[in-house]
């Protein structure tokens, strides 16, 4: 059978993976709901059958199952059993592996997990900061240290910037751990925190703030929309998915919020259209979330003159495995008009999933210089599996191997040039100033590199 080339091959392979194939119940699932480990068992079978990075025979995998299955057998509350499954899958520290409430679809984010027994959800008033791959929270007061009844953290009112290790026993930020903040009103949630000196302690917070389900994937703005047929004008709330501007020295800058909605392609093309005469472009994918291949491909294609192979895919699921084997290497096809000037791509720890695919597609082929920090390391396209209780397991499905480089699961895409601050800088500047300064330094280096490339009269 002939190979399916270019855009069609990549859309077929990744499109099926991200959109999700039809799934079927296991033959023995009729009796499974009678068992307290039923949900965990179904999760384990699904991962063992279809997740390319899950090894059911690994000693650590067996240990995780045994530990959490034992707890489930002693847990009568169905809501608490959901929490225990979240704790179990968080141990694999895979950003794609999570328990959620609906398939990953472009209309809106999934509602939060039902962790209040049918009652409204509440969460504590906590502000989190993220730096590199960790989350932090300011803590003040007295808290119980590991193995101790209590410990005083200095004078009253002293505030410590502590790393968040666990939320209600789930490793942050994996498996749906953020959902564990939610629960019935005026109930406590326990966080495992780590002090700057590396010692750990627990702290409890009360759930007092109502949980508002997310409606959008990005910040929004009010925009006047004109109906093409009737001419009527109305105001709609619309996501701000693209930021674009012209920089000094005739350089361009475009930032992409995510790769989920078709609006991203329209707004990106409009932005690039105003910058086609620039001498170089910065594509900012820092903090850019994942999405779909049919959103990523038209964007990547704007930077190529000819079809360019970028990756190979594989899968455990039999039908998909054979399809991907027949397709072979897949790549990016040009989408005109093509931007041919030098290109720098900014990446960081929150450049995730499909945005990582866009990054390495441009970086591995020599089309762009990648600057920043290693990306999140969500290597595969995802699969959505509806479980017996109606919840959805989202996990890695189609493994992506960069041509000649292998996969990047858990390690991310390494930039050509690292620009980052270290622990000493954070201690000297404080977290918020360090975050802002690191981003500024990365942008400054991108501008400098573009000037060098533009002066040389070519690409990287």
C-alpha positions as CSV (number, residue, x, y, z in Angstrom):
1,X,0.0,0.0,0.0
2,X,1.3,3.4,-0.8
3,X,2.3,5.9,1.9
4,X,-0.1,8.6,2.8
5,X,2.0,11.8,2.4
6,X,2.2,15.1,4.0
7,X,-0.7,16.9,5.7
8,X,-3.1,14.1,5.1
9,X,-0.9,11.5,6.8
10,X,-0.3,13.7,9.8
11,X,-4.0,14.7,10.1
12,X,-5.1,11.1,9.9
13,X,-2.6,9.9,12.5
14,X,-2.9,12.6,15.0
15,X,-6.5,13.6,14.3
16,X,-7.7,10.1,15.2
17,X,-5.6,10.2,18.3
18,X,-6.6,13.6,19.6
19,X,-10.2,13.3,18.7
20,X,-10.4,9.8,20.2
21,X,-11.6,6.6,18.7
22,X,-14.7,4.8,19.7
23,X,-14.1,2.6,22.7
24,X,-15.8,-0.5,23.9
25,X,-16.5,-1.9,27.4
26,X,-14.6,-4.9,28.6
27,X,-16.5,-8.2,28.8
28,X,-16.2,-8.5,32.5
29,X,-17.2,-4.9,33.4
30,X,-20.8,-5.9,34.2
31,X,-19.6,-7.2,37.6
32,X,-16.9,-4.7,38.1
33,X,-19.1,-1.9,39.7
34,X,-19.7,-4.3,42.6
35,X,-16.1,-4.1,43.6
36,X,-14.5,-1.2,45.3
37,X,-11.4,-1.5,43.1
38,X,-13.6,-1.5,39.9
39,X,-12.6,2.0,38.7
40,X,-8.9,1.4,39.4
41,X,-9.1,-1.9,37.6
42,X,-10.7,-0.4,34.5
43,X,-8.1,2.4,34.5
44,X,-5.2,-0.2,34.7
45,X,-6.6,-2.4,31.9
46,X,-7.1,0.7,29.6
47,X,-3.5,1.9,30.2
48,X,-2.0,-1.6,29.9
49,X,-3.8,-2.0,26.5
50,X,-3.4,1.4,24.9
51,X,-0.8,3.7,26.7
52,X,2.6,3.4,25.1
53,X,4.4,4.6,28.2
54,X,2.6,2.4,30.8
55,X,4.3,-0.8,31.8
56,X,2.0,-3.0,33.9
57,X,4.8,-5.4,34.8
58,X,7.2,-2.8,36.2
59,X,7.7,-3.2,39.9
60,X,6.8,0.4,40.6
61,X,3.6,0.0,38.7
62,X,2.7,-3.1,40.7
63,X,3.5,-1.3,43.9
64,X,1.3,1.6,43.1
65,X,-1.6,-0.6,42.2
66,X,-1.2,-2.8,45.4
67,X,-1.0,0.3,47.6
68,X,-4.0,2.1,46.3
69,X,-6.1,-1.0,45.7
70,X,-5.7,-1.9,49.3
71,X,-7.0,1.5,50.3
72,X,-9.9,1.3,48.0
73,X,-11.0,-2.0,49.5
74,X,-11.3,-0.2,52.8
75,X,-13.2,2.8,51.4
76,X,-16.9,2.7,51.3
77,X,-17.5,6.3,50.1
78,X,-17.7,6.5,46.2
79,X,-16.4,10.0,46.1
80,X,-13.4,9.1,48.2
81,X,-12.8,6.2,45.9
82,X,-12.5,8.7,43.0
83,X,-10.0,10.7,45.0
84,X,-8.0,7.5,45.6
85,X,-7.8,6.8,41.9
86,X,-6.6,10.3,41.2
87,X,-3.9,9.8,43.9
88,X,-2.9,6.5,42.2
89,X,-2.5,7.8,38.6
90,X,-0.7,11.0,39.8
91,X,2.2,8.7,40.9
92,X,3.1,8.2,37.3
93,X,3.9,11.9,36.8
94,X,2.5,12.0,33.3
95,X,0.9,15.3,32.4
96,X,-1.4,13.6,29.9
97,X,-2.7,11.0,32.3
98,X,-5.7,12.3,34.2
99,X,-9.2,11.6,35.4
100,X,-11.7,14.1,34.1
101,X,-15.4,14.6,33.3
102,X,-15.6,14.7,29.5
103,X,-13.6,14.1,26.4
104,X,-11.1,16.8,25.3
105,X,-13.2,18.8,22.9
106,X,-12.8,22.3,21.5
107,X,-16.1,23.8,22.6
108,X,-15.1,24.3,26.3
109,X,-12.9,22.9,29.0
110,X,-14.1,19.9,31.1
111,X,-16.1,20.7,34.2
112,X,-14.4,19.8,37.5
113,X,-14.6,16.3,39.0
114,X,-17.7,15.6,41.2
115,X,-15.9,15.5,44.5
116,X,-18.6,16.8,46.8
117,X,-21.1,14.0,46.7
118,X,-23.6,15.9,44.5
119,X,-23.3,19.1,46.5
120,X,-21.8,22.3,45.1
121,X,-18.0,22.4,45.0
122,X,-15.9,24.8,47.1
123,X,-12.1,25.3,47.3
124,X,-9.8,27.2,49.6
125,X,-8.6,30.7,48.8
126,X,-5.0,30.0,47.8
127,X,-2.8,31.8,45.3
128,X,-0.3,29.6,43.5
129,X,2.9,30.7,41.6
130,X,4.7,28.6,39.0
131,X,8.4,28.7,38.3
132,X,9.9,26.1,35.9
133,X,8.3,22.8,36.7
134,X,7.0,23.5,40.2
135,X,4.2,25.3,41.9
136,X,4.6,27.4,45.0
137,X,2.4,29.0,47.7
138,X,3.1,31.5,50.5
139,X,2.6,30.0,53.9
140,X,2.4,31.7,57.2
141,X,1.8,30.3,60.7
142,X,2.1,26.9,62.4
143,X,1.9,23.6,60.7
144,X,2.6,20.0,61.4
145,X,5.9,18.7,60.1
146,X,6.3,15.2,58.8
147,X,6.4,12.8,61.7
148,X,5.9,15.6,64.2
149,X,2.8,16.9,66.0
150,X,3.7,20.5,65.3
151,X,6.4,23.0,64.5
152,X,6.6,26.7,64.6
153,X,7.9,28.4,61.4
154,X,9.6,31.4,63.0
155,X,7.9,34.5,64.4
156,X,4.2,35.1,64.0
157,X,3.4,36.5,60.5
158,X,6.6,35.1,58.9
159,X,5.8,34.0,55.3
160,X,7.6,31.2,53.6
161,X,7.5,30.5,49.9
162,X,6.9,26.7,49.8
163,X,6.8,24.3,47.0
164,X,3.5,22.4,46.6
165,X,4.3,18.7,46.6
166,X,0.8,17.1,47.1
167,X,-2.8,18.1,47.3
168,X,-4.9,15.7,49.4
169,X,-2.3,13.0,48.7
170,X,-2.1,13.5,44.9
171,X,1.2,14.6,43.3
172,X,1.1,18.1,41.8
173,X,0.3,18.7,39.0
174,X,-0.5,15.2,37.8
175,X,-3.5,12.9,37.4
176,X,-6.0,15.6,38.1
177,X,-4.4,16.7,41.4
178,X,-5.8,20.3,41.1
179,X,-9.3,18.9,41.4
180,X,-8.4,17.6,44.8
181,X,-8.6,21.2,46.1
182,X,-12.4,21.0,45.5
183,X,-14.9,19.5,47.9
184,X,-17.9,20.2,50.1
185,X,-18.2,23.7,51.7
186,X,-16.2,24.3,54.9
187,X,-14.3,21.1,54.7
188,X,-10.5,20.9,55.1
189,X,-8.0,20.0,52.4
190,X,-4.4,19.1,53.3
191,X,-1.4,20.2,51.3
192,X,2.1,18.7,51.6
193,X,4.5,21.6,51.3
194,X,8.3,21.9,51.0
195,X,10.2,24.7,52.7
196,X,13.2,26.4,50.9
197,X,15.6,24.2,53.0
198,X,14.0,21.0,51.7
199,X,12.1,20.0,54.8
200,X,8.4,19.1,54.3
201,X,5.3,19.7,56.4
202,X,1.5,19.6,56.0
203,X,-0.9,22.5,56.1
204,X,-4.7,22.5,56.1
205,X,-6.9,25.0,54.4
206,X,-10.7,25.3,54.5
207,X,-12.8,25.2,51.4
208,X,-14.8,28.4,51.4
209,X,-14.8,29.7,47.8
210,X,-17.4,28.4,45.3
211,X,-15.8,26.6,42.3
212,X,-16.7,28.3,39.0
213,X,-16.4,25.8,36.1
214,X,-14.1,27.0,33.3
215,X,-15.8,28.3,30.2
216,X,-12.8,29.2,28.0
217,X,-9.3,28.0,27.2
218,X,-7.9,31.5,27.2
219,X,-8.5,35.0,28.5
220,X,-11.5,36.7,26.8
221,X,-12.6,40.1,25.6
222,X,-15.9,41.6,24.5
223,X,-16.1,42.0,20.7
224,X,-18.7,43.3,18.4
225,X,-19.7,40.7,15.8
226,X,-21.6,41.4,12.6
227,X,-23.9,38.6,11.3
228,X,-22.9,38.0,7.6
229,X,-26.5,37.2,6.5
230,X,-28.6,39.7,8.5
231,X,-26.1,42.4,9.2
232,X,-27.1,42.5,12.8
233,X,-24.5,43.5,15.3
234,X,-24.1,41.7,18.7
235,X,-21.5,41.6,21.4
236,X,-19.8,38.3,22.1
237,X,-17.2,37.1,24.6
238,X,-14.3,35.9,22.5
239,X,-11.0,34.3,23.5
240,X,-7.8,36.3,23.0
241,X,-5.7,33.6,21.4
242,X,-3.1,35.6,19.5
243,X,-0.9,38.5,20.6
244,X,1.0,40.2,17.8
245,X,3.2,43.4,17.5
246,X,6.0,44.9,15.5
247,X,9.3,45.2,17.3
248,X,12.2,47.7,16.6
249,X,14.5,46.9,13.7
250,X,11.6,45.6,11.7
251,X,11.1,42.4,13.6
252,X,7.8,40.7,14.3
253,X,6.4,39.0,17.4
254,X,3.4,36.6,17.6
255,X,2.4,34.7,20.8
256,X,-0.1,31.8,20.6
257,X,-2.3,31.0,23.7
258,X,-3.3,27.5,22.7
259,X,-3.9,25.2,19.7
260,X,-7.5,24.1,20.4
261,X,-9.9,26.2,18.3
262,X,-10.1,27.1,14.6
263,X,-10.1,30.7,15.7
264,X,-6.4,30.3,16.4
265,X,-5.6,29.7,12.8
266,X,-7.7,32.6,11.6
267,X,-6.3,35.0,14.1
268,X,-2.7,33.7,13.5
269,X,-3.0,34.2,9.7
270,X,-4.4,37.7,10.2
271,X,-1.5,38.6,12.5
272,X,1.2,37.1,10.3
273,X,-0.4,38.9,7.3
274,X,0.5,42.2,9.0
275,X,4.1,41.1,9.6
276,X,5.0,39.5,6.3
277,X,7.4,42.4,5.5
278,X,9.4,42.0,8.7
279,X,13.1,40.9,8.6
280,X,12.5,38.2,11.2
281,X,9.8,36.8,13.5
282,X,9.6,35.6,17.1
283,X,7.0,32.9,17.6
284,X,6.3,32.8,21.4
285,X,5.1,29.4,22.5
286,X,5.9,29.9,26.2
287,X,2.9,28.7,28.2
288,X,1.2,27.6,25.1
289,X,-1.1,24.6,25.8
290,X,-1.9,21.6,23.6
291,X,-4.6,21.2,21.1
292,X,-5.3,19.5,17.7
293,X,-3.1,18.7,14.7
294,X,-5.5,20.5,12.3
295,X,-4.8,23.7,14.2
296,X,-1.0,23.2,14.5
297,X,-0.4,22.1,10.9
298,X,-1.6,25.3,9.1
299,X,0.5,27.3,11.4
300,X,3.7,25.2,10.9
301,X,3.0,25.2,7.2
302,X,3.3,29.0,6.9
303,X,7.1,28.6,7.5
304,X,7.9,25.9,4.9
305,X,8.5,26.1,1.1
306,X,8.1,22.3,0.6
307,X,6.8,19.2,2.3
308,X,9.1,18.4,5.2
309,X,9.1,15.1,7.3
310,X,9.2,15.7,11.0
311,X,8.1,12.6,13.0
312,X,7.1,9.0,13.1
313,X,4.2,7.6,15.1
314,X,3.5,4.3,16.9
315,X,0.7,2.9,19.0
316,X,-0.2,-0.2,21.0
317,X,-3.8,-0.3,19.8
318,X,-3.8,-3.0,17.0
319,X,-5.8,-1.2,14.3
320,X,-4.1,2.2,14.9
321,X,-0.7,0.5,15.1
322,X,-1.0,-1.0,11.6
323,X,-2.4,2.3,10.2
324,X,0.6,4.2,11.5
325,X,3.0,1.6,10.3
326,X,1.6,1.9,6.8
327,X,1.7,5.7,6.9
328,X,5.4,5.8,7.9
329,X,7.1,9.2,8.5
330,X,4.8,12.2,8.4
331,X,5.5,15.9,8.0
332,X,4.3,19.4,7.3
333,X,3.1,20.6,3.9
334,X,3.4,24.3,3.0
335,X,0.4,26.7,3.6
336,X,0.7,29.8,1.6
337,X,1.7,32.6,1.7
338,X,4.9,31.3,3.2
339,X,7.0,33.4,5.6
340,X,10.6,32.8,4.6
341,X,12.5,35.2,6.9
342,X,14.5,34.0,10.0
343,X,12.4,32.5,12.8
344,X,13.0,32.2,16.5
345,X,10.7,30.1,18.7
346,X,10.4,30.8,22.5
347,X,9.6,27.7,24.6
348,X,9.5,26.9,28.3
349,X,8.2,24.3,30.8
350,X,4.6,25.1,30.0
351,X,5.0,24.6,26.3
352,X,2.8,21.5,26.2
353,X,1.7,18.6,23.9
354,X,0.8,19.9,20.5
355,X,2.7,23.1,21.1
356,X,5.8,20.9,21.7
357,X,5.1,19.2,18.3
358,X,5.0,22.7,16.7
359,X,8.3,23.5,18.4
360,X,10.3,20.5,17.4
361,X,8.8,20.5,13.9
362,X,10.3,23.9,13.4
363,X,13.5,23.3,15.4
364,X,14.5,19.8,14.3
365,X,14.3,20.8,10.6
366,X,16.5,23.8,11.1
367,X,13.7,26.2,10.2
368,X,13.8,27.9,13.6
369,X,16.1,28.5,16.5
370,X,14.5,27.4,19.8
371,X,15.3,29.6,22.8
372,X,14.2,29.3,26.5
373,X,13.8,26.2,28.6
374,X,12.9,22.5,27.9
375,X,9.3,22.0,27.2
376,X,6.8,20.0,29.4
377,X,7.4,16.6,27.9
378,X,3.9,15.5,26.9
379,X,5.0,13.3,24.0
380,X,2.0,11.4,22.7
381,X,-1.4,12.3,21.3
382,X,-4.2,11.5,23.7
383,X,-7.0,9.0,24.0
384,X,-10.3,9.6,25.8
385,X,-11.8,6.5,27.5
386,X,-15.3,6.8,29.0
387,X,-15.3,4.7,32.2
388,X,-18.1,2.7,33.7
389,X,-19.1,5.4,36.2
390,X,-19.3,8.0,33.4
391,X,-16.0,9.7,34.1
392,X,-13.3,9.9,31.4
393,X,-9.7,8.7,31.5
394,X,-7.4,10.8,29.4
395,X,-4.0,9.3,28.6
396,X,-1.2,9.1,26.1
397,X,-2.1,7.0,23.1
398,X,-0.1,7.6,19.9
399,X,3.6,7.9,20.7
400,X,5.6,10.6,18.7
401,X,9.2,9.9,17.8
402,X,11.2,12.9,16.4
403,X,13.1,11.8,13.3
404,X,16.5,10.6,14.5
405,X,15.9,11.8,18.1
406,X,13.4,9.5,19.7
407,X,10.5,10.5,22.0
408,X,10.5,13.3,24.5
409,X,8.1,12.0,27.1
410,X,8.9,13.4,30.5
411,X,12.0,15.3,29.4
412,X,10.6,17.8,26.9
413,X,12.1,19.4,23.8
414,X,15.5,20.9,24.5
415,X,16.0,24.4,23.1
416,X,19.0,25.2,21.0
417,X,19.9,28.0,23.5
418,X,18.9,27.8,27.1
419,X,18.1,31.1,28.8
420,X,17.1,30.6,32.4
421,X,17.5,31.8,36.0
422,X,18.7,29.5,38.8
423,X,17.8,28.9,42.4
424,X,20.3,31.6,43.5
425,X,18.6,34.2,41.3
426,X,15.2,33.3,42.8
427,X,16.5,33.7,46.3
428,X,18.1,37.1,45.3
429,X,15.2,38.5,43.4
430,X,12.1,36.8,44.8
431,X,9.9,34.5,42.8
432,X,7.7,37.0,40.9
433,X,10.6,39.2,39.9
434,X,12.6,36.1,38.9
435,X,9.7,34.9,36.7
436,X,9.4,38.3,35.0
437,X,13.2,38.7,34.6
438,X,13.6,35.3,33.0
439,X,10.9,35.9,30.5
440,X,12.5,39.3,29.7
441,X,15.9,37.8,29.2
442,X,14.5,35.1,26.9
443,X,12.8,37.7,24.7
444,X,16.0,39.9,24.7
445,X,18.0,36.9,23.5
446,X,15.5,36.1,20.8
447,X,15.6,39.6,19.5
448,X,19.4,39.5,19.5
449,X,19.5,36.2,17.7
450,X,17.0,37.4,15.1
451,X,19.1,40.5,14.4
452,X,22.2,38.3,13.9
453,X,20.2,36.1,11.5
454,X,18.7,39.0,9.6
455,X,22.1,40.6,9.3
456,X,23.5,37.4,7.9
457,X,20.7,37.4,5.4
458,X,19.3,33.9,6.0
459,X,17.8,31.4,8.4
460,X,19.4,29.4,11.2
